[in-house]
Amino acid sequence: MSPRTAPTASRMSAEDRRQLVLDAATRAFARSGYAGTSTDAVAKEAGVSQPYVVRIFGTKLDLFLEVFTHATGRIAAAFQRVLAERPFDPDDDADWARLGDAYTELLADRDFLLVMMHGFTAGGTAEIGAAARAGMAGIFDVIRSTGCGDERAREFIAQGMLLNVMIAMQAPEHAQESASLTALITCAFGDTLPAVAAASTARQSG
């Protein structure tokens, strides 16, 4: 919801107003990171007062932690849904492709992705670092629950982090800048490249 429609917040339920602020905080933190975003900036994004944001969430740190843990939690939840659909064979490339597709769908949400990346780089703040480590460990546990070994789980997560970096730097949108970049993007995204490119086009047109 954009700030233009925020005046209707007064007619929302308390939970809807809370979600309005969380969505606004996600957009604000995605743009400026933890250090560069204030509760006042979040309030302006949501179209509410700064004291209202503080009253609901407390400090900026509390608000960022909620946004960040929601982002990492979305990854674990997406993988768990795939694993719950039907039995997973860790030796079957098609099953790994199902997990990969679930992650690719998440990458269409750039704000989610950038909040997660900002959280990782803000690991020097003790509470954020702890949340980042717990989130990554939780994702690792979900991948290992497939029955794969630690090395295969590490490779899968490493591939996901490469995709994060490529999308954060807007590589798919600038694939033609060099032959080397085109080759790297093609190698990194593989069969998921058309879906990622479509999501990039949608963001640009939106």
Backbone as a chain_set.jsonl record, in Angstrom:
{"seq": "MSPRTAPTASRMSAEDRRQLVLDAATRAFARSGYAGTSTDAVAKEAGVSQPYVVRIFGTKLDLFLEVFTHATGRIAAAFQRVLAERPFDPDDDADWARLGDAYTELLADRDFLLVMMHGFTAGGTAEIGAAARAGMAGIFDVIRSTGCGDERAREFIAQGMLLNVMIAMQAPEHAQESASLTALITCAFGDTLPAVAAASTARQSG", "coords": {"N": [[0.854, -1.191, 0.0], [0.627, 2.181, -0.841], [1.893, 5.416, 0.317], [-0.002, 7.247, -0.529], [-2.488, 6.131, -0.238], [-2.639, 5.772, 2.424], [-4.203, 7.374, 4.298], [-6.562, 5.986, 4.782], [-5.964, 4.345, 6.824], [-6.966, 4.884, 9.339], [-9.414, 3.704, 9.332], [-8.907, 1.052, 9.399], [-8.496, -2.242, 10.868], [-6.757, -2.95, 13.953], [-4.775, -4.857, 13.498], [-4.513, -4.746, 10.73], [-3.544, -2.139, 10.452], [-1.119, -2.434, 11.718], [0.128, -4.181, 9.944], [0.249, -2.525, 7.751], [2.203, -0.69, 8.553], [4.391, -2.425, 8.812], [4.729, -3.264, 6.15], [5.395, -0.815, 4.993], [7.753, -0.307, 6.388], [9.344, -2.352, 5.419], [9.704, -1.529, 2.744], [11.037, 0.895, 3.197], [13.365, 0.15, 4.668], [14.482, -1.508, 2.764], [15.294, 0.311, 0.839], [17.166, 1.986, 2.197], [18.535, 0.603, 4.156], [19.426, -0.567, 7.507], [20.923, 1.286, 9.123], [20.546, 3.652, 7.698], [17.874, 4.329, 7.824], [15.168, 5.84, 9.455], [12.725, 5.818, 12.15], [10.993, 7.835, 11.652], [11.134, 8.066, 8.874], [9.969, 5.652, 8.161], [7.413, 6.066, 9.182], [6.535, 8.179, 7.53], [6.522, 6.85, 5.098], [4.473, 5.053, 5.569], [2.387, 6.754, 6.023], [1.578, 7.536, 8.54], [1.896, 8.713, 11.963], [5.081, 9.348, 13.536], [5.271, 8.807, 16.361], [3.247, 6.899, 16.488], [4.31, 4.702, 15.135], [6.409, 4.058, 16.871], [4.952, 3.466, 19.142], [3.692, 1.081, 18.419], [5.804, -0.692, 17.685], [8.067, -0.124, 19.204], [11.481, 0.407, 19.413], [13.61, 1.428, 16.626], [15.334, -0.674, 16.103], [13.883, -2.884, 17.065], [11.79, -2.866, 15.231], [13.146, -3.273, 12.788], [14.208, -5.821, 13.242], [11.89, -7.36, 13.306], [10.951, -7.079, 10.671], [13.155, -8.134, 9.282], [13.455, -10.797, 10.303], [11.064, -11.808, 9.442], [11.526, -11.838, 6.705], [13.673, -13.738, 6.366], [12.346, -15.876, 7.441], [10.394, -16.342, 5.547], [11.754, -17.697, 3.56], [12.511, -20.192, 4.695], [9.915, -21.139, 5.201], [8.866, -21.338, 2.595], [10.451, -23.377, 1.522], [9.761, -25.456, 3.252], [7.094, -25.831, 2.556], [7.366, -26.917, 0.0], [8.657, -29.326, 0.609], [6.668, -30.562, 2.026], [4.804, -31.19, 0.153], [5.199, -33.61, -1.279], [7.083, -36.717, -1.073], [10.633, -36.22, -0.869], [13.461, -36.712, -2.796], [16.778, -36.72, -2.207], [18.66, -37.308, -4.112], [17.61, -36.737, -6.517], [17.509, -34.644, -9.183], [15.294, -33.281, -10.114], [13.716, -32.872, -7.87], [15.332, -31.119, -6.411], [15.167, -29.017, -8.16], [12.559, -28.24, -7.745], [12.726, -27.068, -5.205], [14.466, -25.003, -5.865], [12.884, -23.535, -7.654], [10.92, -22.596, -5.943], [12.377, -20.774, -4.448], [13.15, -18.988, -6.422], [10.703, -17.799, -7.042], [10.327, -16.239, -4.761], [12.296, -14.337, -5.136], [11.254, -12.512, -6.853], [10.266, -10.487, -5.367], [11.763, -7.731, -4.713], [12.106, -5.975, -2.531], [11.887, -7.612, -0.264], [14.153, -9.183, -0.683], [16.266, -7.263, -0.582], [16.01, -6.263, 2.026], [16.757, -8.526, 3.456], [19.447, -8.777, 2.612], [20.489, -6.349, 3.594], [20.197, -6.877, 6.281], [22.072, -8.936, 6.681], [24.452, -7.535, 6.211], [24.416, -5.799, 8.295], [25.292, -7.137, 10.453], [27.084, -6.458, 12.458], [25.719, -5.152, 14.425], [24.672, -6.384, 17.39], [22.186, -7.694, 17.977], [21.008, -7.922, 15.455], [22.925, -9.384, 14.074], [22.741, -11.787, 15.515], [20.128, -12.561, 14.866], [20.417, -12.903, 12.11], [22.247, -15.028, 11.96], [20.774, -17.023, 13.237], [18.608, -17.213, 11.483], [19.852, -18.086, 9.081], [20.933, -20.516, 9.947], [18.569, -21.851, 10.503], [17.441, -22.104, 7.94], [19.38, -23.744, 6.792], [18.963, -26.045, 8.326], [16.423, -26.798, 7.421], [16.993, -27.445, 4.744], [18.766, -29.588, 5.135], [16.985, -31.378, 6.164], [15.963, -32.694, 4.034], [17.372, -34.942, 3.717], [19.783, -34.826, 2.541], [23.401, -34.455, 2.408], [25.649, -32.391, 4.397], [27.336, -30.946, 2.693], [25.971, -30.81, 0.235], [23.765, -29.344, 1.043], [25.041, -26.96, 1.731], [25.997, -26.154, -0.793], [23.597, -25.66, -2.123], [22.522, -23.52, -0.658], [24.568, -21.665, -1.042], [24.35, -21.211, -3.774], [21.886, -19.926, -3.8], [22.564, -17.574, -2.418], [24.304, -16.424, -4.249], [22.503, -15.798, -6.284], [21.015, -13.906, -4.891], [22.884, -11.794, -4.634], [23.342, -11.172, -7.341], [20.819, -10.25, -8.148], [20.454, -8.141, -6.369], [22.358, -6.333, -7.302], [21.182, -5.695, -9.637], [21.771, -7.196, -11.891], [20.387, -8.923, -13.825], [18.844, -7.038, -15.209], [20.741, -5.682, -16.591], [22.102, -7.28, -18.308], [23.294, -7.17, -20.807], [25.538, -5.61, -20.687], [28.088, -6.634, -20.793], [29.812, -9.393, -22.328], [30.844, -11.198, -20.539], [29.355, -10.722, -18.206], [26.826, -11.466, -19.111], [27.281, -14.199, -19.54], [27.813, -15.039, -16.908], [25.375, -14.479, -15.635], [23.647, -16.163, -17.056], [24.76, -18.636, -16.408], [24.419, -18.621, -13.624], [21.626, -18.388, -13.152], [20.393, -20.209, -14.869], [17.814, -22.364, -15.924], [15.906, -20.835, -14.671], [16.141, -18.253, -15.452], [14.371, -16.948, -17.41], [12.041, -16.502, -15.836], [13.025, -14.845, -13.826], [13.884, -12.671, -15.345], [11.421, -11.818, -16.34], [10.202, -10.96, -13.98], [11.883, -8.827, -13.372], [11.332, -7.118, -15.504], [8.662, -6.562, -14.966], [8.935, -5.124, -12.572], [10.246, -2.851, -13.483], [8.364, -1.74, -15.232], [6.379, -1.247, -13.472]], "CA": [[0.0, 0.0, 0.0], [1.456, 3.375, -0.964], [1.51, 6.491, 1.238], [-1.163, 8.005, -1.019], [-3.722, 5.526, 0.243], [-2.506, 5.561, 3.852], [-5.215, 7.972, 5.158], [-7.613, 5.038, 5.143], [-5.498, 3.537, 7.949], [-7.808, 5.114, 10.512], [-10.591, 2.835, 9.258], [-8.454, -0.326, 9.408], [-8.372, -2.901, 12.161], [-5.435, -2.77, 14.547], [-3.836, -5.759, 12.828], [-4.269, -4.212, 9.39], [-2.676, -0.966, 10.601], [0.211, -2.96, 12.034], [0.686, -4.706, 8.703], [0.545, -1.356, 6.922], [3.5, -0.162, 8.977], [5.41, -3.422, 8.469], [4.961, -3.186, 4.705], [6.116, 0.438, 4.757], [9.101, -0.478, 6.922], [10.067, -3.203, 4.472], [10.115, -0.698, 1.615], [12.008, 1.9, 3.645], [14.63, -0.508, 4.986], [15.045, -2.021, 1.511], [15.956, 1.422, 0.155], [18.237, 2.676, 2.922], [19.2, -0.228, 5.142], [19.118, -0.322, 8.916], [21.527, 2.523, 9.62], [20.092, 4.818, 6.957], [16.421, 4.487, 7.897], [14.667, 6.245, 10.766], [11.312, 5.529, 12.365], [10.256, 8.91, 10.993], [11.041, 7.707, 7.462], [8.973, 4.577, 8.071], [6.108, 6.684, 9.406], [6.165, 8.906, 6.313], [6.221, 5.835, 4.075], [3.188, 4.436, 5.898], [1.349, 7.759, 6.135], [1.136, 7.621, 9.933], [2.806, 9.528, 12.755], [6.235, 8.644, 14.085], [4.934, 8.216, 17.661], [2.412, 5.716, 16.285], [5.223, 3.61, 14.808], [7.117, 3.698, 18.093], [3.993, 2.855, 20.068], [3.411, -0.295, 17.997], [6.968, -1.562, 17.556], [9.167, 0.214, 20.085], [12.631, 1.047, 18.79], [13.913, 1.097, 15.229], [15.929, -2.012, 16.098], [12.791, -3.855, 17.196], [11.049, -2.883, 13.966], [13.967, -3.913, 11.764], [14.297, -7.246, 13.537], [10.651, -8.021, 12.892], [10.944, -7.121, 9.208], [14.223, -9.013, 8.829], [13.156, -12.194, 10.615], [9.98, -12.216, 8.545], [12.119, -12.115, 5.398], [14.36, -15.025, 6.384], [11.334, -16.9, 7.702], [9.69, -16.667, 4.294], [12.542, -18.677, 2.817], [12.323, -21.492, 5.34], [8.519, -21.559, 5.009], [8.691, -21.734, 1.199], [11.064, -24.688, 1.355], [8.964, -26.434, 3.996], [5.899, -26.145, 1.774], [7.772, -27.824, -1.072], [8.944, -30.64, 1.185], [5.418, -31.152, 2.511], [3.942, -31.564, -0.976], [5.384, -35.031, -1.571], [8.419, -37.144, -0.65], [11.766, -35.564, -1.524], [14.611, -37.585, -3.004], [17.949, -35.847, -2.298], [19.473, -37.672, -5.275], [16.805, -36.439, -7.715], [17.673, -33.24, -9.581], [13.975, -32.67, -10.282], [13.262, -32.41, -6.559], [16.093, -29.908, -6.105], [14.623, -27.959, -9.012], [11.341, -27.74, -7.09], [13.169, -26.136, -4.17], [15.011, -23.828, -6.532], [11.775, -22.747, -8.207], [10.263, -21.906, -4.821], [13.203, -19.626, -4.089], [13.075, -18.023, -7.525], [9.452, -17.057, -6.892], [10.535, -15.228, -3.727], [13.193, -13.299, -5.621], [10.483, -11.498, -7.578], [10.014, -9.412, -4.396], [13.078, -7.137, -4.464], [12.169, -5.4, -1.188], [12.201, -8.732, 0.64], [15.544, -9.568, -0.913], [17.184, -6.231, -0.116], [15.963, -6.244, 3.499], [17.574, -9.642, 3.913], [20.844, -8.45, 2.371], [20.845, -5.308, 4.559], [20.329, -7.519, 7.588], [23.345, -9.645, 6.735], [25.563, -6.596, 6.291], [24.323, -5.091, 9.579], [25.566, -8.118, 11.491], [27.862, -5.882, 13.549], [24.778, -4.86, 15.508], [24.606, -7.702, 18.014], [20.875, -8.342, 17.854], [20.775, -8.248, 14.047], [23.815, -10.484, 13.77], [22.179, -13.011, 16.095], [18.961, -12.935, 14.067], [20.898, -13.378, 10.811], [22.83, -16.36, 12.143], [19.688, -17.965, 13.533], [17.833, -17.421, 10.257], [20.615, -18.907, 8.15], [20.999, -21.867, 10.502], [17.259, -22.465, 10.328], [17.315, -22.492, 6.53], [20.271, -24.891, 6.628], [18.292, -27.208, 8.913], [15.346, -27.218, 6.527], [17.596, -28.116, 3.587], [19.289, -30.887, 5.579], [15.875, -32.298, 6.441], [15.694, -33.457, 2.809], [18.17, -36.157, 3.746], [21.053, -34.597, 1.868], [24.536, -34.195, 3.273], [25.938, -30.988, 4.682], [27.962, -30.304, 1.547], [24.92, -30.499, -0.753], [22.974, -28.242, 1.605], [25.853, -25.751, 1.6], [26.017, -25.759, -2.198], [22.283, -25.113, -2.476], [22.411, -22.193, -0.043], [25.536, -20.785, -1.702], [23.761, -20.819, -5.05], [20.864, -18.932, -3.499], [23.202, -16.314, -2.076], [24.796, -15.843, -5.498], [21.354, -15.178, -6.945], [20.704, -12.686, -4.13], [23.835, -10.741, -4.993], [23.122, -10.799, -8.734], [19.595, -9.462, -8.248], [20.655, -6.898, -5.631], [23.111, -5.414, -8.158], [20.372, -5.52, -10.843], [22.476, -7.821, -13.013], [19.522, -9.371, -14.928], [18.389, -5.894, -15.996], [21.88, -5.108, -17.324], [22.836, -8.448, -18.781], [23.996, -6.91, -22.068], [26.669, -4.697, -20.502], [29.304, -7.308, -21.24], [29.63, -10.815, -22.606], [31.156, -11.934, -19.315], [28.208, -10.617, -17.31], [25.776, -12.299, -19.69], [27.622, -15.597, -19.282], [27.653, -15.296, -15.483], [23.94, -14.495, -15.335], [23.087, -17.381, -17.635], [25.248, -19.755, -15.607], [23.881, -18.553, -12.264], [20.174, -18.568, -13.088], [19.992, -21.401, -15.607], [16.45, -22.414, -16.459], [15.028, -19.872, -13.985], [16.402, -16.905, -15.955], [13.189, -16.289, -17.982], [11.145, -16.042, -14.775], [13.676, -13.707, -13.166], [13.838, -11.555, -16.286], [10.039, -11.334, -16.377], [9.982, -10.221, -12.738], [12.618, -7.569, -13.5], [10.568, -6.283, -16.432], [7.464, -6.129, -14.258], [9.324, -4.083, -11.62], [10.584, -1.639, -14.218], [7.141, -1.163, -15.772], [5.525, -0.837, -12.343]], "C": [[0.887, 1.237, 0.0], [1.007, 4.43, 0.027], [0.279, 7.255, 0.78], [-2.472, 7.447, -0.485], [-3.729, 5.356, 1.755], [-3.572, 6.247, 4.703], [-6.348, 7.036, 5.544], [-7.214, 4.192, 6.335], [-6.388, 3.695, 9.172], [-9.037, 4.222, 10.508], [-10.208, 1.358, 9.25], [-8.536, -0.92, 10.81], [-6.956, -2.693, 12.68], [-4.404, -3.648, 13.837], [-3.51, -5.272, 11.421], [-3.351, -2.987, 9.448], [-1.252, -1.4, 10.911], [0.897, -3.479, 10.765], [1.046, -3.584, 7.741], [1.929, -0.797, 7.259], [4.619, -1.139, 8.635], [5.749, -3.379, 6.986], [5.755, -1.926, 4.353], [7.557, 0.329, 5.245], [9.945, -1.341, 5.996], [10.561, -2.389, 3.289], [11.207, 0.287, 2.02], [13.363, 1.273, 3.95], [15.281, -1.076, 3.726], [15.805, -0.925, 0.781], [17.23, 1.862, 0.866], [18.967, 1.836, 3.949], [18.844, 0.145, 6.558], [19.65, 1.035, 9.376], [20.938, 3.76, 8.959], [18.603, 5.09, 7.016], [16.013, 4.843, 9.317], [13.214, 5.822, 10.924], [10.448, 6.621, 11.747], [10.091, 8.61, 9.503], [10.013, 6.605, 7.25], [7.575, 5.156, 8.222], [5.635, 7.432, 8.163], [5.796, 7.943, 5.195], [4.839, 5.234, 4.29], [2.05, 5.447, 5.943], [0.754, 7.845, 7.524], [2.146, 8.473, 10.691], [3.962, 8.682, 13.285], [5.952, 8.069, 15.474], [4.07, 6.953, 17.526], [3.29, 4.503, 15.981], [5.929, 3.12, 16.064], [6.187, 2.995, 19.072], [3.732, 1.393, 19.707], [4.638, -1.182, 18.135], [8.1, -1.257, 18.527], [10.275, 0.912, 19.311], [12.756, 0.684, 17.309], [14.492, -0.306, 15.138], [14.85, -3.084, 16.186], [12.036, -3.994, 15.876], [11.857, -3.587, 12.883], [14.05, -5.417, 11.994], [13.036, -7.984, 13.111], [10.58, -8.15, 11.375], [11.959, -8.139, 8.696], [13.912, -10.488, 9.102], [11.981, -12.706, 9.791], [10.544, -12.597, 7.179], [12.811, -13.472, 5.38], [13.38, -16.168, 6.654], [10.563, -17.293, 6.469], [10.436, -17.727, 3.499], [12.336, -20.074, 3.397], [10.909, -22.015, 5.1], [8.272, -22.031, 3.582], [9.277, -23.119, 0.956], [10.259, -25.772, 2.071], [7.695, -26.808, 3.245], [6.226, -27.12, 0.646], [7.983, -29.236, -0.522], [7.683, -31.344, 1.68], [4.53, -31.646, 1.373], [3.985, -33.055, -1.272], [6.799, -35.409, -1.159], [9.515, -36.529, -1.512], [12.924, -36.542, -1.602], [15.855, -36.71, -3.17], [18.881, -36.183, -3.459], [18.773, -37.359, -6.596], [16.931, -34.953, -8.049], [16.33, -32.535, -9.738], [13.437, -32.155, -8.952], [14.036, -31.163, -6.129], [15.609, -28.732, -6.947], [13.35, -27.385, -8.399], [11.704, -26.757, -5.983], [13.702, -24.844, -4.793], [13.924, -22.93, -7.092], [11.062, -21.967, -7.107], [11.057, -20.668, -4.415], [13.153, -18.564, -5.173], [11.803, -17.188, -7.438], [9.604, -15.957, -5.838], [11.359, -14.054, -4.244], [12.484, -12.239, -6.457], [10.18, -10.3, -6.683], [11.355, -8.795, -4.016], [13.18, -6.539, -3.064], [12.524, -6.467, -0.16], [13.678, -9.093, 0.539], [16.508, -8.539, -0.325], [17.169, -6.099, 1.401], [16.849, -7.35, 4.052], [19.057, -9.332, 3.752], [21.327, -7.366, 3.337], [21.034, -5.909, 5.951], [21.652, -8.25, 7.733], [24.51, -8.669, 6.904], [25.538, -5.784, 7.593], [24.604, -6.023, 10.749], [26.427, -7.62, 12.621], [27.005, -5.399, 14.696], [24.394, -6.195, 16.122], [23.282, -8.418, 17.774], [20.583, -8.754, 16.41], [21.666, -9.41, 13.629], [23.271, -11.807, 14.291], [20.983, -13.502, 15.287], [19.386, -13.493, 12.714], [21.458, -14.788, 10.93], [21.752, -17.402, 12.413], [18.864, -18.257, 12.283], [18.547, -18.315, 9.275], [20.712, -20.346, 8.646], [19.666, -22.591, 10.331], [17.025, -22.918, 8.907], [18.164, -23.722, 6.245], [19.624, -26.164, 7.169], [17.172, -27.715, 8.014], [15.912, -27.968, 5.321], [18.133, -29.482, 3.983], [18.189, -31.883, 5.883], [15.446, -33.069, 5.195], [16.403, -34.801, 2.823], [19.504, -36.007, 3.044], [22.175, -34.409, 2.893], [24.777, -32.712, 3.449], [26.513, -30.267, 3.462], [26.925, -29.927, 0.493], [24.052, -29.35, -0.254], [23.735, -26.928, 1.472], [25.858, -25.25, 0.161], [24.698, -25.114, -2.609], [22.127, -23.702, -1.914], [23.37, -21.216, -0.71], [25.011, -20.318, -3.05], [22.689, -19.756, -4.839], [21.46, -17.581, -3.163], [23.795, -15.635, -3.304], [23.658, -15.154, -6.241], [20.955, -13.89, -6.233], [21.584, -11.528, -4.578], [23.586, -10.253, -6.418], [21.885, -9.915, -8.881], [19.756, -8.13, -7.522], [21.416, -5.873, -6.473], [22.419, -5.166, -9.504], [21.068, -6.096, -12.079], [21.538, -8.287, -14.127], [19.041, -8.228, -15.815], [19.493, -5.318, -16.877], [22.751, -6.207, -17.921], [23.675, -8.171, -20.014], [25.189, -5.967, -21.908], [27.996, -5.321, -20.925], [28.997, -8.775, -21.474], [29.893, -11.642, -21.354], [29.989, -11.894, -18.331], [27.062, -11.479, -17.815], [26.033, -13.77, -19.389], [27.421, -15.952, -17.818], [26.184, -15.395, -15.105], [23.302, -15.783, -15.848], [23.49, -18.601, -16.823], [24.589, -19.792, -14.236], [22.403, -18.925, -12.212], [19.675, -19.785, -13.852], [18.586, -21.298, -16.147], [15.513, -21.413, -15.813], [15.185, -18.46, -14.543], [15.172, -16.247, -16.58], [12.24, -15.743, -16.916], [11.725, -14.83, -14.062], [13.635, -12.479, -14.062], [12.438, -10.962, -16.365], [9.722, -10.517, -15.137], [10.683, -8.862, -12.787], [11.87, -6.602, -14.4], [9.326, -5.73, -15.752], [7.783, -5.019, -13.271], [9.591, -2.769, -12.335], [9.333, -0.958, -14.758], [6.212, -0.684, -14.679], [5.99, 0.456, -11.756]], "O": [[1.825, 1.312, 0.794], [-0.114, 4.373, 0.531], [-0.418, 7.851, 1.601], [-3.444, 8.18, -0.299], [-4.703, 4.857, 2.319], [-3.85, 5.738, 5.788], [-7.029, 7.275, 6.542], [-8.019, 3.4, 6.824], [-6.55, 2.758, 9.953], [-9.645, 4.0, 11.555], [-11.076, 0.497, 9.111], [-8.631, -0.198, 11.803], [-6.063, -2.303, 11.927], [-3.276, -3.213, 13.605], [-2.368, -5.372, 10.972], [-2.482, -2.819, 8.593], [-0.293, -0.803, 10.422], [2.085, -3.245, 10.545], [2.028, -3.678, 7.004], [2.718, -0.475, 6.371], [5.693, -0.715, 8.208], [6.919, -3.45, 6.608], [6.666, -1.962, 3.525], [8.476, 0.819, 4.589], [11.134, -1.081, 5.814], [11.71, -2.536, 2.872], [12.177, 0.49, 1.29], [14.397, 1.801, 3.54], [16.508, -1.121, 3.634], [16.842, -1.188, 0.172], [18.257, 2.086, 0.225], [19.927, 2.308, 4.558], [18.056, 1.062, 6.79], [18.911, 1.835, 9.95], [20.839, 4.81, 9.593], [18.112, 5.987, 6.331], [16.464, 4.214, 10.274], [12.548, 5.503, 9.94], [9.305, 6.371, 11.363], [9.032, 8.869, 8.931], [9.27, 6.625, 6.269], [6.66, 4.788, 7.485], [4.468, 7.333, 7.784], [4.863, 8.196, 4.433], [4.12, 4.942, 3.335], [0.88, 5.065, 5.905], [-0.419, 8.18, 7.687], [3.145, 8.908, 10.118], [3.839, 7.47, 13.459], [6.356, 6.939, 15.75], [4.155, 6.048, 18.356], [3.052, 3.412, 16.499], [6.037, 1.916, 16.296], [6.585, 2.046, 19.747], [3.569, 0.557, 20.595], [4.54, -2.299, 18.643], [9.017, -2.067, 18.661], [10.025, 1.905, 18.628], [12.102, -0.234, 16.815], [14.18, -1.049, 14.207], [14.899, -4.079, 15.464], [11.688, -5.098, 15.459], [11.316, -4.407, 12.14], [13.971, -6.198, 11.046], [13.109, -9.107, 12.611], [10.199, -9.196, 10.852], [11.663, -8.914, 7.786], [14.087, -11.331, 8.222], [11.908, -13.894, 9.478], [10.095, -13.565, 6.567], [12.568, -14.277, 4.481], [13.558, -17.282, 6.162], [10.123, -18.436, 6.342], [9.817, -18.562, 2.838], [12.025, -21.018, 2.672], [10.725, -23.201, 4.826], [7.555, -23.008, 3.367], [8.673, -23.941, 0.267], [10.097, -26.877, 1.552], [7.263, -27.959, 3.286], [5.456, -28.039, 0.369], [7.54, -30.217, -1.119], [7.634, -32.572, 1.746], [3.608, -32.431, 1.599], [2.952, -33.687, -1.489], [7.629, -34.533, -0.92], [9.35, -36.343, -2.717], [13.321, -37.131, -0.596], [15.979, -36.019, -4.181], [19.798, -35.416, -3.755], [19.287, -37.681, -7.667], [16.5, -34.102, -7.271], [16.234, -31.327, -9.521], [12.776, -31.118, -8.908], [13.455, -30.249, -5.544], [15.639, -27.586, -6.498], [13.086, -26.189, -8.516], [11.054, -25.722, -5.839], [13.427, -23.745, -4.313], [14.023, -21.706, -7.016], [10.65, -20.825, -7.309], [10.477, -19.635, -4.078], [13.117, -17.371, -4.874], [11.828, -15.992, -7.731], [9.066, -14.862, -6.007], [11.145, -12.912, -3.837], [13.054, -11.185, -6.736], [9.872, -9.217, -7.18], [12.018, -9.278, -3.098], [14.252, -6.592, -2.461], [13.366, -6.244, 0.71], [14.359, -9.282, 1.548], [17.464, -8.907, 0.357], [18.211, -5.847, 2.005], [17.6, -7.138, 5.004], [19.844, -9.597, 4.661], [22.444, -7.446, 3.847], [21.919, -5.498, 6.701], [22.284, -8.192, 8.788], [25.447, -8.944, 7.653], [26.533, -5.152, 7.948], [24.215, -5.75, 11.884], [26.511, -8.278, 13.658], [27.492, -5.247, 15.817], [23.841, -7.053, 15.433], [23.256, -9.595, 17.414], [19.985, -9.802, 16.166], [21.226, -10.314, 12.917], [23.329, -12.825, 13.601], [20.834, -14.701, 15.049], [18.786, -14.449, 12.221], [21.174, -15.645, 10.093], [21.803, -18.515, 11.891], [18.467, -19.398, 12.044], [17.935, -19.209, 8.691], [20.588, -21.287, 7.861], [19.631, -23.789, 10.049], [16.472, -23.994, 8.68], [17.729, -24.636, 5.544], [19.721, -27.227, 6.556], [16.991, -28.923, 7.863], [15.378, -29.003, 4.923], [17.968, -30.444, 3.234], [18.418, -33.093, 5.864], [14.648, -34.001, 5.292], [16.077, -35.692, 2.039], [20.274, -36.964, 2.961], [21.924, -34.228, 4.084], [24.194, -31.883, 2.75], [26.203, -29.099, 3.231], [26.994, -28.84, -0.08], [23.649, -28.486, -1.033], [23.147, -25.898, 1.139], [25.737, -24.049, -0.077], [24.685, -24.136, -3.356], [21.658, -22.8, -2.607], [23.019, -20.055, -0.921], [25.202, -19.162, -3.428], [22.596, -18.799, -5.607], [20.929, -16.549, -3.572], [23.792, -14.407, -3.396], [23.83, -14.053, -6.765], [20.6, -12.902, -6.876], [21.101, -10.432, -4.863], [23.616, -9.05, -6.674], [21.895, -8.948, -9.642], [19.261, -7.104, -7.99], [21.152, -4.675, -6.374], [22.976, -4.521, -10.392], [20.962, -5.545, -13.174], [21.858, -8.068, -15.295], [18.85, -8.407, -17.018], [19.217, -4.554, -17.802], [23.97, -6.074, -18.022], [24.668, -8.86, -20.251], [25.788, -5.565, -22.906], [28.911, -4.623, -21.36], [28.059, -9.331, -20.903], [29.245, -12.665, -21.132], [29.668, -12.9, -17.697], [26.397, -12.152, -17.027], [25.113, -14.504, -19.027], [26.921, -17.032, -17.504], [25.789, -16.282, -14.349], [22.511, -16.414, -15.147], [22.675, -19.491, -16.575], [24.239, -20.863, -13.739], [21.976, -19.68, -11.34], [18.63, -20.338, -13.509], [18.203, -20.293, -16.747], [14.431, -21.157, -16.34], [14.442, -17.56, -14.151], [14.933, -15.07, -16.31], [11.696, -14.649, -17.069], [10.998, -13.893, -13.732], [13.38, -11.37, -13.591], [12.281, -9.743, -16.448], [9.046, -9.492, -15.227], [10.146, -7.865, -12.305], [11.78, -5.41, -14.105], [8.977, -4.564, -15.938], [7.008, -4.073, -13.132], [9.21, -1.702, -11.854], [9.245, 0.27, -14.746], [5.36, 0.174, -14.908], [5.392, 0.951, -10.801]]}, "num_chains": 1, "name": "protein.A"}
